[in-house]
Amino acid sequence: MKLFFCFFLEIATSTLPTAIVHKPYKQDPIIALGPSRCPQNNLHFRLAFGQLPPGLQLTSSGYLTGTPTQTGTYQFLVRAGNDCEYTTRPFTLKVEGAPIFVTFPDSLDFEYTPNGPIPTPQTVLVSSSWPDMPYSIDPIGATWLSADPLRGRTQLPDGPHSGDPVAISIDPAKLTPGTYRATLRISAWQATNSPTIPVTLRVR
């Protein structure tokens, strides 16, 4: 376990999460660390320079609150201080439209013959207008269906894939002959859409 010591007041927060236009902004407070040379450590934050996204305000306790009304990239300087000392740190905050998912292919089909080999897993690519965004993919309506994402996050800006590969597997051992249908649902916090992928399994 590493211990970090601050000999001077400094703002420890280095980045801010992307904001979504017309959606309430939620983030952890900006944190300042260091010893206080004041009898009363009345630490407070304020905007020292630059422009916050329209619709957002910085509270004295370090929270950015409100609902951004315009997209764009905003740069500003935050000041943290008390009656004896202060420090500043620059920040960049992006305001973008809500993320949109794109998946490929649109559907999956499996076939299985009892006592035969298990079908090879198939791949679904999950991408989004936001790179490197965490998401979940869940089988709906089937215990014989499973999804195993490579990263569980959408494509990297400079990554080798156009989307995050998800291995889709089936376990038909307990199924009797017939046609089975299920759905894969992709979702993420604040995403505009939640696409579904129908999956069909035919047991001969």
N, CA and C atoms as a LAMMPS dump frame, in Angstrom:
ITEM: TIMESTEP
0
ITEM: NUMBER OF ATOMS
612
ITEM: BOX BOUNDS ff ff ff
-5.0000000000000000e+02 5.0000000000000000e+02
-5.0000000000000000e+02 5.0000000000000000e+02
-5.0000000000000000e+02 5.0000000000000000e+02
ITEM: ATOMS id mol type element x y z
1 1 1 N 0.845 -1.193 0
2 1 2 C 0 0 0
3 1 3 C 0.878 1.241 0
4 2 1 N 0.652 2.134 -0.939
5 2 2 C 1.442 3.352 -1.04
6 2 3 C 0.729 4.499 -0.342
7 3 1 N 1.508 5.308 0.346
8 3 2 C 0.967 6.502 0.995
9 3 3 C 1.489 7.724 0.26
10 4 1 N 0.613 8.701 0.041
11 4 2 C 0.981 9.919 -0.666
12 4 3 C 0.852 11.099 0.301
13 5 1 N 1.866 11.952 0.32
14 5 2 C 1.878 13.097 1.211
15 5 3 C 1.913 14.378 0.391
16 6 1 N 1.067 15.317 0.746
17 6 2 C 1.035 16.62 0.076
18 6 3 C 1.604 17.657 1.033
19 7 1 N 2.698 18.297 0.647
20 7 2 C 3.302 19.311 1.5
21 7 3 C 2.716 20.686 1.231
22 8 1 N 2.004 20.808 0.131
23 8 2 C 1.337 22.057 -0.204
24 8 3 C -0.08 21.727 -0.64
25 9 1 N -0.925 22.706 -0.518
26 9 2 C -2.292 22.53 -0.985
27 9 3 C -2.279 22.316 -2.497
28 10 1 N -2.985 21.295 -2.96
29 10 2 C -3.07 21.045 -4.387
30 10 3 C -4.404 20.393 -4.721
31 11 1 N -4.856 20.594 -5.954
32 11 2 C -6.084 19.968 -6.424
33 11 3 C -5.719 18.592 -6.975
34 12 1 N -6.279 17.552 -6.352
35 12 2 C -5.934 16.187 -6.721
36 12 3 C -6.712 15.699 -7.934
37 13 1 N -7.924 16.173 -8.131
38 13 2 C -8.719 15.76 -9.292
39 13 3 C -8.04 16.241 -10.566
40 14 1 N -7.913 15.345 -11.552
41 14 2 C -7.206 15.709 -12.78
42 14 3 C -8.108 15.744 -14.011
43 15 1 N -9.172 14.943 -14.023
44 15 2 C -10.057 14.9 -15.185
45 15 3 C -11.514 14.962 -14.74
46 16 1 N -12.37 15.342 -15.663
47 16 2 C -13.809 15.408 -15.411
48 16 3 C -14.528 14.526 -16.43
49 17 1 N -15.555 13.796 -16.014
50 17 2 C -16.293 12.946 -16.961
51 17 3 C -17.036 13.787 -17.987
52 18 1 N -17.186 13.231 -19.174
53 18 2 C -17.904 13.914 -20.244
54 18 3 C -19.344 14.181 -19.827
55 19 1 N -19.854 15.344 -20.184
56 19 2 C -21.244 15.705 -19.897
57 19 3 C -22.105 15.442 -21.125
58 20 1 N -23.392 15.214 -20.891
59 20 2 C -24.354 14.985 -21.964
60 20 3 C -25.289 16.183 -22.036
61 21 1 N -25.419 16.743 -23.221
62 21 2 C -26.247 17.923 -23.384
63 21 3 C -27.695 17.6 -23.007
64 22 1 N -28.317 18.527 -22.277
65 22 2 C -29.711 18.435 -21.827
66 22 3 C -29.943 17.311 -20.815
67 23 1 N -28.862 16.803 -20.201
68 23 2 C -28.974 15.803 -19.148
69 23 3 C -28.28 16.34 -17.89
70 24 1 N -28.879 16.158 -16.706
71 24 2 C -28.213 16.622 -15.472
72 24 3 C -26.82 16.016 -15.351
73 25 1 N -25.861 16.862 -14.984
74 25 2 C -24.475 16.427 -14.884
75 25 3 C -24.213 15.886 -13.484
76 26 1 N -23.599 14.698 -13.432
77 26 2 C -23.285 14.067 -12.16
78 26 3 C -21.811 13.691 -12.148
79 27 1 N -21.095 14.134 -11.102
80 27 2 C -19.693 13.78 -10.953
81 27 3 C -19.309 13.892 -9.493
82 28 1 N -18.215 13.219 -9.155
83 28 2 C -17.677 13.352 -7.807
84 28 3 C -17.145 14.771 -7.633
85 29 1 N -17.098 15.263 -6.41
86 29 2 C -16.594 16.627 -6.218
87 29 3 C -15.119 16.736 -6.566
88 30 1 N -14.704 17.907 -6.982
89 30 2 C -13.282 18.186 -7.162
90 30 3 C -12.622 18.16 -5.787
91 31 1 N -11.484 17.474 -5.698
92 31 2 C -10.828 17.245 -4.411
93 31 3 C -9.533 18.043 -4.335
94 32 1 N -9.32 18.707 -3.203
95 32 2 C -8.053 19.378 -2.917
96 32 3 C -7.438 18.739 -1.675
97 33 1 N -6.118 18.492 -1.727
98 33 2 C -5.413 17.84 -0.626
99 33 3 C -4.253 18.711 -0.162
100 34 1 N -3.83 18.461 1.069
101 34 2 C -2.68 19.169 1.596
102 34 3 C -2.951 19.698 2.99
103 35 1 N -1.88 20.012 3.739
104 35 2 C -2.058 20.523 5.091
105 35 3 C -2.601 21.945 5.072
106 36 1 N -3.316 22.28 6.119
107 36 2 C -3.839 23.642 6.239
108 36 3 C -3.025 24.415 7.263
109 37 1 N -2.635 25.612 6.888
110 37 2 C -1.906 26.476 7.814
111 37 3 C -2.84 27.475 8.481
112 38 1 N -4.136 27.263 8.269
113 38 2 C -5.127 28.151 8.863
114 38 3 C -5.754 27.499 10.088
115 39 1 N -6.041 28.283 11.136
116 39 2 C -6.753 27.723 12.296
117 39 3 C -8.082 27.097 11.892
118 40 1 N -8.771 27.736 10.95
119 40 2 C -10.004 27.186 10.412
120 40 3 C -9.797 26.894 8.923
121 41 1 N -9.857 25.623 8.589
122 41 2 C -9.61 25.231 7.203
123 41 3 C -10.895 25.371 6.397
124 42 1 N -11.277 26.59 6.129
125 42 2 C -12.52 26.859 5.394
126 42 3 C -12.263 26.816 3.888
127 43 1 N -11.926 25.622 3.403
128 43 2 C -11.592 25.435 1.998
129 43 3 C -12.828 25.634 1.13
130 44 1 N -12.641 26.35 0.03
131 44 2 C -13.747 26.559 -0.9
132 44 3 C -13.19 26.645 -2.322
133 45 1 N -14.069 26.414 -3.278
134 45 2 C -13.713 26.395 -4.691
135 45 3 C -14.467 27.498 -5.426
136 46 1 N -13.825 27.966 -6.492
137 46 2 C -14.502 28.917 -7.367
138 46 3 C -13.847 28.895 -8.745
139 47 1 N -14.551 29.418 -9.72
140 47 2 C -14.015 29.523 -11.075
141 47 3 C -13.068 30.707 -11.133
142 48 1 N -11.811 30.462 -11.51
143 48 2 C -10.815 31.53 -11.551
144 48 3 C -10.667 32.125 -12.941
145 49 1 N -10.891 31.309 -13.978
146 49 2 C -10.7 31.801 -15.339
147 49 3 C -11.39 30.837 -16.293
148 50 1 N -11.827 31.362 -17.433
149 50 2 C -12.428 30.518 -18.45
150 50 3 C -13.94 30.481 -18.347
151 51 1 N -14.535 29.536 -19.039
152 51 2 C -15.988 29.444 -19.135
153 51 3 C -16.456 28.035 -18.877
154 52 1 N -17.422 27.901 -17.971
155 52 2 C -18.082 26.631 -17.772
156 52 3 C -19.104 26.419 -18.888
157 53 1 N -19.453 25.168 -19.184
158 53 2 C -20.526 24.939 -20.153
159 53 3 C -21.802 25.655 -19.7
160 54 1 N -22.505 26.322 -20.613
161 54 2 C -23.762 26.975 -20.228
162 54 3 C -24.702 25.99 -19.557
163 55 1 N -25.221 26.382 -18.416
164 55 2 C -26.117 25.526 -17.652
165 55 3 C -25.464 24.863 -16.46
166 56 1 N -24.118 24.915 -16.358
167 56 2 C -23.41 24.325 -15.228
168 56 3 C -22.865 25.402 -14.304
169 57 1 N -22.81 25.084 -13.014
170 57 2 C -22.242 25.978 -12.016
171 57 3 C -21.277 25.192 -11.131
172 58 1 N -20.262 25.864 -10.627
173 58 2 C -19.314 25.267 -9.697
174 58 3 C -19.662 25.733 -8.296
175 59 1 N -19.975 24.806 -7.389
176 59 2 C -20.312 25.172 -6.023
177 59 3 C -19.041 25.391 -5.206
178 60 1 N -19.182 26.026 -4.078
179 60 2 C -18.026 26.298 -3.228
180 60 3 C -17.438 25.029 -2.635
181 61 1 N -18.202 23.942 -2.632
182 61 2 C -17.701 22.668 -2.116
183 61 3 C -17.075 21.792 -3.206
184 62 1 N -17.016 22.285 -4.451
185 62 2 C -16.305 21.576 -5.502
186 62 3 C -17.16 20.741 -6.428
187 63 1 N -18.479 20.893 -6.354
188 63 2 C -19.363 20.144 -7.253
189 63 3 C -19.703 20.981 -8.482
190 64 1 N -19.732 20.309 -9.638
191 64 2 C -20.277 20.912 -10.847
192 64 3 C -21.719 20.423 -10.965
193 65 1 N -22.664 21.339 -10.938
194 65 2 C -24.069 20.968 -10.934
195 65 3 C -24.797 21.691 -12.064
196 66 1 N -25.953 21.134 -12.426
197 66 2 C -26.775 21.758 -13.451
198 66 3 C -26.943 20.847 -14.65
199 67 1 N -27.504 21.402 -15.705
200 67 2 C -27.762 20.68 -16.944
201 67 3 C -27.175 21.464 -18.106
202 68 1 N -26.146 20.944 -18.786
203 68 2 C -25.543 21.68 -19.901
204 68 3 C -26.525 21.832 -21.057
205 69 1 N -26.496 22.983 -21.668
206 69 2 C -27.448 23.277 -22.747
207 69 3 C -26.795 23.369 -24.115
208 70 1 N -25.457 23.32 -24.177
209 70 2 C -24.769 23.404 -25.464
210 70 3 C -23.608 22.413 -25.493
211 71 1 N -23.419 21.79 -26.664
212 71 2 C -22.275 20.901 -26.827
213 71 3 C -21.011 21.73 -27.055
214 72 1 N -19.864 21.11 -26.866
215 72 2 C -18.597 21.805 -27.099
216 72 3 C -17.545 21.341 -26.12
217 73 1 N -16.357 21.907 -26.259
218 73 2 C -15.241 21.641 -25.362
219 73 3 C -14.919 22.924 -24.611
220 74 1 N -14.953 22.856 -23.291
221 74 2 C -14.807 24.054 -22.457
222 74 3 C -13.583 23.904 -21.561
223 75 1 N -12.781 24.963 -21.532
224 75 2 C -11.578 24.98 -20.715
225 75 3 C -11.689 26.086 -19.676
226 76 1 N -11.294 25.751 -18.448
227 76 2 C -11.417 26.732 -17.369
228 76 3 C -10.421 26.403 -16.263
229 77 1 N -10.227 27.355 -15.379
230 77 2 C -9.284 27.233 -14.269
231 77 3 C -10.073 27.266 -12.962
232 78 1 N -9.85 26.263 -12.114
233 78 2 C -10.53 26.176 -10.825
234 78 3 C -9.556 26.582 -9.726
235 79 1 N -10.039 27.416 -8.815
236 79 2 C -9.243 27.855 -7.673
237 79 3 C -9.785 27.216 -6.408
238 80 1 N -8.88 26.608 -5.624
239 80 2 C -9.225 26.056 -4.317
240 80 3 C -8.386 26.77 -3.275
241 81 1 N -9.016 27.282 -2.238
242 81 2 C -8.253 28.007 -1.241
243 81 3 C -9.017 28.23 0.043
244 82 1 N -8.294 28.732 1.04
245 82 2 C -8.887 29.149 2.308
246 82 3 C -8.354 30.529 2.635
247 83 1 N -8.393 30.917 3.884
248 83 2 C -7.973 32.267 4.243
249 83 3 C -6.463 32.459 4.193
250 84 1 N -5.71 31.358 4.065
251 84 2 C -4.259 31.449 4.143
252 84 3 C -3.534 31.073 2.851
253 85 1 N -4.124 30.243 2.032
254 85 2 C -3.411 29.752 0.852
255 85 3 C -4.418 29.334 -0.211
256 86 1 N -3.912 29.183 -1.42
257 86 2 C -4.779 28.723 -2.497
258 86 3 C -3.935 28.029 -3.559
259 87 1 N -4.607 27.315 -4.44
260 87 2 C -3.973 26.664 -5.577
261 87 3 C -4.971 26.647 -6.726
262 88 1 N -4.477 26.434 -7.935
263 88 2 C -5.352 26.39 -9.105
264 88 3 C -5.012 25.171 -9.952
265 89 1 N -5.969 24.801 -10.793
266 89 2 C -5.721 23.702 -11.73
267 89 3 C -6.623 23.889 -12.941
268 90 1 N -6.06 23.707 -14.161
269 90 2 C -6.884 23.816 -15.374
270 90 3 C -7.67 22.529 -15.618
271 91 1 N -8.851 22.672 -16.184
272 91 2 C -9.69 21.525 -16.54
273 91 3 C -10.252 21.711 -17.938
274 92 1 N -10.523 20.574 -18.578
275 92 2 C -11.232 20.547 -19.855
276 92 3 C -12.466 19.678 -19.681
277 93 1 N -13.613 20.199 -20.057
278 93 2 C -14.871 19.454 -19.934
279 93 3 C -15.562 19.428 -21.287
280 94 1 N -15.848 18.219 -21.778
281 94 2 C -16.551 18.051 -23.042
282 94 3 C -18.037 17.841 -22.792
283 95 1 N -18.847 18.499 -23.608
284 95 2 C -20.29 18.29 -23.589
285 95 3 C -20.676 17.719 -24.957
286 96 1 N -21.233 16.524 -24.968
287 96 2 C -21.557 15.859 -26.226
288 96 3 C -23.005 15.383 -26.216
289 97 1 N -23.476 14.999 -27.4
290 97 2 C -24.779 14.377 -27.48
291 97 3 C -24.758 13.015 -26.817
292 98 1 N -25.92 12.527 -26.419
293 98 2 C -25.991 11.228 -25.758
294 98 3 C -25.417 10.143 -26.667
295 99 1 N -24.732 9.156 -26.094
296 99 2 C -24.121 8.106 -26.908
297 99 3 C -25.159 7.274 -27.65
298 100 1 N -24.797 6.862 -28.857
299 100 2 C -25.653 6.028 -29.692
300 100 3 C -24.915 4.724 -29.979
301 101 1 N -25.582 3.604 -29.735
302 101 2 C -24.992 2.296 -29.993
303 101 3 C -25.236 1.849 -31.427
304 102 1 N -24.247 1.128 -31.955
305 102 2 C -24.382 0.437 -33.237
306 102 3 C -23.86 -0.977 -33.029
307 103 1 N -24.616 -1.981 -33.499
308 103 2 C -24.194 -3.372 -33.344
309 103 3 C -24.193 -4.069 -34.699
310 104 1 N -23.351 -5.079 -34.797
311 104 2 C -23.283 -5.892 -36.017
312 104 3 C -22.917 -7.318 -35.625
313 105 1 N -23.623 -8.31 -36.161
314 105 2 C -24.732 -8.257 -37.124
315 105 3 C -26.061 -7.948 -36.429
316 106 1 N -27.125 -7.929 -37.233
317 106 2 C -28.445 -7.604 -36.705
318 106 3 C -29.104 -8.789 -36.021
319 107 1 N -28.679 -10.008 -36.346
320 107 2 C -29.276 -11.212 -35.758
321 107 3 C -28.269 -12.354 -35.81
322 108 1 N -28.535 -13.397 -35.032
323 108 2 C -27.662 -14.563 -34.975
324 108 3 C -28.502 -15.83 -35.097
325 109 1 N -27.96 -16.823 -35.79
326 109 2 C -28.618 -18.111 -35.941
327 109 3 C -27.639 -19.225 -35.602
328 110 1 N -28.094 -20.171 -34.781
329 110 2 C -27.308 -21.353 -34.427
330 110 3 C -28.11 -22.604 -34.781
331 111 1 N -27.375 -23.679 -35.094
332 111 2 C -27.999 -24.978 -35.296
333 111 3 C -27.21 -26.022 -34.514
334 112 1 N -27.948 -26.979 -33.946
335 112 2 C -27.301 -28.01 -33.13
336 112 3 C -27.995 -29.339 -33.339
337 113 1 N -27.207 -30.375 -33.495
338 113 2 C -27.71 -31.741 -33.573
339 113 3 C -27.326 -32.472 -32.298
340 114 1 N -28.282 -33.047 -31.566
341 114 2 C -27.945 -33.745 -30.326
342 114 3 C -26.829 -34.76 -30.525
343 115 1 N -25.933 -34.797 -29.543
344 115 2 C -24.74 -35.655 -29.544
345 115 3 C -23.679 -35.185 -30.54
346 116 1 N -23.934 -34.072 -31.207
347 116 2 C -22.949 -33.518 -32.115
348 116 3 C -22.101 -32.452 -31.43
349 117 1 N -21.178 -31.847 -32.154
350 117 2 C -20.329 -30.8 -31.569
351 117 3 C -21.144 -29.543 -31.242
352 118 1 N -20.727 -28.867 -30.185
353 118 2 C -21.355 -27.599 -29.821
354 118 3 C -21.01 -26.561 -30.889
355 119 1 N -21.977 -25.774 -31.372
356 119 2 C -21.674 -24.764 -32.384
357 119 3 C -20.591 -23.786 -31.934
358 120 1 N -19.771 -23.391 -32.871
359 120 2 C -18.705 -22.419 -32.596
360 120 3 C -19.31 -21.081 -32.176
361 121 1 N -18.749 -20.418 -31.159
362 121 2 C -19.264 -19.099 -30.78
363 121 3 C -19.226 -18.122 -31.947
364 122 1 N -20.207 -17.257 -31.996
365 122 2 C -20.255 -16.197 -32.995
366 122 3 C -19.915 -14.855 -32.336
367 123 1 N -19.537 -13.883 -33.167
368 123 2 C -19.069 -12.599 -32.649
369 123 3 C -20.037 -11.486 -33.003
370 124 1 N -20.322 -10.664 -32.004
371 124 2 C -21.074 -9.428 -32.192
372 124 3 C -20.136 -8.259 -31.917
373 125 1 N -20.137 -7.246 -32.776
374 125 2 C -19.344 -6.036 -32.548
375 125 3 C -20.253 -4.943 -31.987
376 126 1 N -19.84 -4.39 -30.855
377 126 2 C -20.596 -3.311 -30.209
378 126 3 C -19.765 -2.033 -30.285
379 127 1 N -20.297 -1.015 -30.953
380 127 2 C -19.607 0.266 -31.06
381 127 3 C -20.565 1.38 -30.66
382 128 1 N -20.004 2.567 -30.476
383 128 2 C -20.806 3.689 -30.01
384 128 3 C -20.215 4.989 -30.526
385 129 1 N -21.028 6.032 -30.532
386 129 2 C -20.538 7.362 -30.873
387 129 3 C -19.578 7.879 -29.803
388 130 1 N -19.587 7.273 -28.62
389 130 2 C -18.605 7.572 -27.573
390 130 3 C -17.59 6.435 -27.521
391 131 1 N -16.311 6.69 -27.759
392 131 2 C -15.319 5.625 -27.622
393 131 3 C -15.057 5.297 -26.161
394 132 1 N -14.602 4.065 -25.938
395 132 2 C -14.173 3.608 -24.614
396 132 3 C -15.251 3.818 -23.55
397 133 1 N -16.498 3.535 -23.908
398 133 2 C -17.615 3.719 -22.976
399 133 3 C -18.053 2.359 -22.431
400 134 1 N -18.166 2.205 -21.093
401 134 2 C -18.617 0.927 -20.544
402 134 3 C -20.063 0.64 -20.921
403 135 1 N -20.356 -0.623 -21.144
404 135 2 C -21.713 -1.035 -21.503
405 135 3 C -21.949 -2.43 -20.948
406 136 1 N -23.191 -2.885 -21.006
407 136 2 C -23.515 -4.254 -20.633
408 136 3 C -24.279 -4.91 -21.771
409 137 1 N -24.1 -6.212 -21.913
410 137 2 C -24.842 -6.992 -22.903
411 137 3 C -25.413 -8.201 -22.169
412 138 1 N -26.724 -8.338 -22.201
413 138 2 C -27.395 -9.331 -21.373
414 138 3 C -28.332 -10.197 -22.207
415 139 1 N -28.252 -11.524 -22.038
416 139 2 C -29.216 -12.416 -22.683
417 139 3 C -30.576 -12.285 -22
418 140 1 N -31.625 -12.181 -22.793
419 140 2 C -32.976 -12.06 -22.28
420 140 3 C -33.789 -13.267 -22.76
421 141 1 N -34.399 -13.958 -21.821
422 141 2 C -35.308 -15.04 -22.183
423 141 3 C -34.655 -16.363 -22.487
424 142 1 N -33.424 -16.596 -22.008
425 142 2 C -32.768 -17.877 -22.293
426 142 3 C -31.656 -18.129 -21.29
427 143 1 N -31.599 -19.362 -20.806
428 143 2 C -30.482 -19.779 -19.958
429 143 3 C -29.401 -20.473 -20.776
430 144 1 N -29.719 -20.794 -22.031
431 144 2 C -28.759 -21.495 -22.885
432 144 3 C -27.85 -20.538 -23.66
433 145 1 N -28.036 -19.248 -23.446
434 145 2 C -27.303 -18.231 -24.204
435 145 3 C -26.384 -17.447 -23.276
436 146 1 N -25.152 -17.17 -23.728
437 146 2 C -24.21 -16.384 -22.918
438 146 3 C -23.426 -15.429 -23.805
439 147 1 N -22.997 -14.317 -23.214
440 147 2 C -22.242 -13.283 -23.94
441 147 3 C -20.991 -12.94 -23.143
442 148 1 N -19.845 -12.923 -23.822
443 148 2 C -18.557 -12.667 -23.173
444 148 3 C -17.829 -11.541 -23.905
445 149 1 N -17.989 -10.275 -23.454
446 149 2 C -17.307 -9.159 -24.125
447 149 3 C -15.798 -9.237 -23.939
448 150 1 N -15.075 -8.73 -24.933
449 150 2 C -13.617 -8.682 -24.82
450 150 3 C -13.194 -7.681 -23.751
451 151 1 N -13.778 -6.47 -23.772
452 151 2 C -13.416 -5.433 -22.809
453 151 3 C -14.613 -4.952 -21.989
454 152 1 N -15.812 -5.038 -22.545
455 152 2 C -16.963 -4.455 -21.864
456 152 3 C -17.002 -2.948 -22.017
457 153 1 N -16.235 -2.432 -22.964
458 153 2 C -16.202 -1.003 -23.279
459 153 3 C -16.188 -0.872 -24.802
460 154 1 N -16.758 0.197 -25.307
461 154 2 C -16.793 0.378 -26.751
462 154 3 C -15.389 0.636 -27.294
463 155 1 N -15.302 0.767 -28.601
464 155 2 C -14.01 0.8 -29.284
465 155 3 C -13.1 1.91 -28.765
466 156 1 N -11.802 1.625 -28.782
467 156 2 C -10.808 2.642 -28.466
468 156 3 C -10.643 3.579 -29.666
469 157 1 N -10.333 4.859 -29.429
470 157 2 C -10.192 5.792 -30.553
471 157 3 C -9.2 5.32 -31.6
472 158 1 N -8.082 4.724 -31.169
473 158 2 C -7.049 4.256 -32.105
474 158 3 C -6.859 2.749 -32.015
475 159 1 N -7.912 2.029 -31.595
476 159 2 C -7.79 0.593 -31.403
477 159 3 C -7.883 -0.177 -32.709
478 160 1 N -7.588 -1.485 -32.66
479 160 2 C -7.584 -2.312 -33.876
480 160 3 C -8.977 -2.736 -34.325
481 161 1 N -9.988 -2.54 -33.477
482 161 2 C -11.331 -2.993 -33.809
483 161 3 C -12.265 -1.808 -34.013
484 162 1 N -13.255 -2.02 -34.905
485 162 2 C -14.284 -0.993 -35.104
486 162 3 C -15.334 -1.038 -34.014
487 163 1 N -15.293 -2.065 -33.193
488 163 2 C -16.196 -2.205 -32.062
489 163 3 C -15.603 -3.187 -31.072
490 164 1 N -16.27 -3.363 -29.943
491 164 2 C -15.798 -4.32 -28.954
492 164 3 C -16.337 -5.7 -29.318
493 165 1 N -15.483 -6.695 -29.58
494 165 2 C -15.97 -8.025 -29.946
495 165 3 C -16.587 -8.729 -28.733
496 166 1 N -17.759 -9.303 -28.937
497 166 2 C -18.45 -10.067 -27.896
498 166 3 C -18.657 -11.486 -28.418
499 167 1 N -18.138 -12.464 -27.699
500 167 2 C -18.31 -13.863 -28.081
501 167 3 C -19.662 -14.357 -27.578
502 168 1 N -20.52 -14.805 -28.496
503 168 2 C -21.851 -15.299 -28.158
504 168 3 C -21.828 -16.814 -28.252
505 169 1 N -22.123 -17.478 -27.137
506 169 2 C -22.059 -18.935 -27.077
507 169 3 C -23.412 -19.506 -26.665
508 170 1 N -23.61 -20.793 -27.004
509 170 2 C -24.83 -21.469 -26.581
510 170 3 C -24.469 -22.761 -25.865
511 171 1 N -25.378 -23.209 -24.998
512 171 2 C -25.229 -24.469 -24.282
513 171 3 C -26.542 -25.238 -24.438
514 172 1 N -26.658 -26.033 -25.508
515 172 2 C -27.934 -26.689 -25.814
516 172 3 C -28.09 -28.076 -25.205
517 173 1 N -27.226 -28.445 -24.277
518 173 2 C -27.197 -29.835 -23.802
519 173 3 C -28.532 -30.29 -23.237
520 174 1 N -29.285 -29.402 -22.595
521 174 2 C -30.531 -29.797 -21.933
522 174 3 C -31.774 -29.494 -22.775
523 175 1 N -31.566 -29.13 -24.031
524 175 2 C -32.696 -28.738 -24.869
525 175 3 C -33.163 -29.917 -25.719
526 176 1 N -34.478 -30.018 -25.874
527 176 2 C -35.056 -31.025 -26.763
528 176 3 C -35.16 -30.432 -28.163
529 177 1 N -35.345 -31.28 -29.187
530 177 2 C -35.458 -30.743 -30.551
531 177 3 C -36.562 -29.699 -30.668
532 178 1 N -36.26 -28.655 -31.422
533 178 2 C -37.213 -27.564 -31.612
534 178 3 C -36.487 -26.281 -31.94
535 179 1 N -37.24 -25.206 -32.032
536 179 2 C -36.682 -23.888 -32.336
537 179 3 C -36.813 -23.008 -31.097
538 180 1 N -35.694 -22.386 -30.708
539 180 2 C -35.645 -21.551 -29.509
540 180 3 C -35.223 -20.136 -29.912
541 181 1 N -35.838 -19.17 -29.256
542 181 2 C -35.533 -17.773 -29.577
543 181 3 C -35.243 -16.998 -28.29
544 182 1 N -34.291 -16.1 -28.398
545 182 2 C -33.911 -15.238 -27.271
546 182 3 C -33.421 -13.914 -27.834
547 183 1 N -33.026 -13.032 -26.936
548 183 2 C -32.601 -11.687 -27.334
549 183 3 C -31.376 -11.279 -26.529
550 184 1 N -30.448 -10.598 -27.197
551 184 2 C -29.331 -9.929 -26.527
552 184 3 C -29.646 -8.445 -26.459
553 185 1 N -29.526 -7.867 -25.274
554 185 2 C -29.814 -6.44 -25.11
555 185 3 C -28.556 -5.706 -24.674
556 186 1 N -28.218 -4.623 -25.396
557 186 2 C -27.052 -3.796 -25.092
558 186 3 C -27.542 -2.509 -24.448
559 187 1 N -26.909 -2.124 -23.349
560 187 2 C -27.356 -0.921 -22.646
561 187 3 C -26.181 -0.247 -21.955
562 188 1 N -26.356 1.037 -21.656
563 188 2 C -25.363 1.815 -20.915
564 188 3 C -26.067 3.027 -20.33
565 189 1 N -25.47 3.562 -19.292
566 189 2 C -26.036 4.736 -18.632
567 189 3 C -26.106 5.915 -19.601
568 190 1 N -27.272 6.514 -19.698
569 190 2 C -27.511 7.721 -20.49
570 190 3 C -27.447 7.491 -21.997
571 191 1 N -27.393 6.263 -22.445
572 191 2 C -27.356 6.026 -23.89
573 191 3 C -28.712 6.358 -24.514
574 192 1 N -28.673 6.837 -25.758
575 192 2 C -29.899 7.187 -26.463
576 192 3 C -30.727 5.958 -26.791
577 193 1 N -30.063 4.877 -27.152
578 193 2 C -30.78 3.673 -27.562
579 193 3 C -30.261 2.463 -26.8
580 194 1 N -31.029 1.407 -26.829
581 194 2 C -30.659 0.148 -26.21
582 194 3 C -30.97 -0.96 -27.213
583 195 1 N -30.068 -1.192 -28.178
584 195 2 C -30.366 -2.133 -29.261
585 195 3 C -30.499 -3.566 -28.77
586 196 1 N -31.287 -4.335 -29.49
587 196 2 C -31.452 -5.747 -29.208
588 196 3 C -31.086 -6.565 -30.442
589 197 1 N -30.572 -7.752 -30.21
590 197 2 C -30.168 -8.662 -31.276
591 197 3 C -30.91 -9.981 -31.075
592 198 1 N -31.816 -10.334 -31.98
593 198 2 C -32.506 -11.626 -31.851
594 198 3 C -31.561 -12.788 -32.137
595 199 1 N -31.707 -13.843 -31.339
596 199 2 C -30.888 -15.047 -31.49
597 199 3 C -31.83 -16.236 -31.661
598 200 1 N -31.604 -17.025 -32.681
599 200 2 C -32.412 -18.209 -32.942
600 200 3 C -31.535 -19.456 -32.864
601 201 1 N -32.009 -20.45 -32.149
602 201 2 C -31.315 -21.73 -32.037
603 201 3 C -32.26 -22.836 -32.507
604 202 1 N -31.809 -23.601 -33.478
605 202 2 C -32.583 -24.739 -33.976
606 202 3 C -31.883 -26.039 -33.568
607 203 1 N -32.593 -26.81 -32.767
608 203 2 C -32.084 -28.123 -32.348
609 203 3 C -32.735 -29.167 -33.228
610 204 1 N -31.923 -29.834 -34.029
611 204 2 C -32.47 -30.788 -35.011
612 204 3 C -32.935 -32.071 -34.333
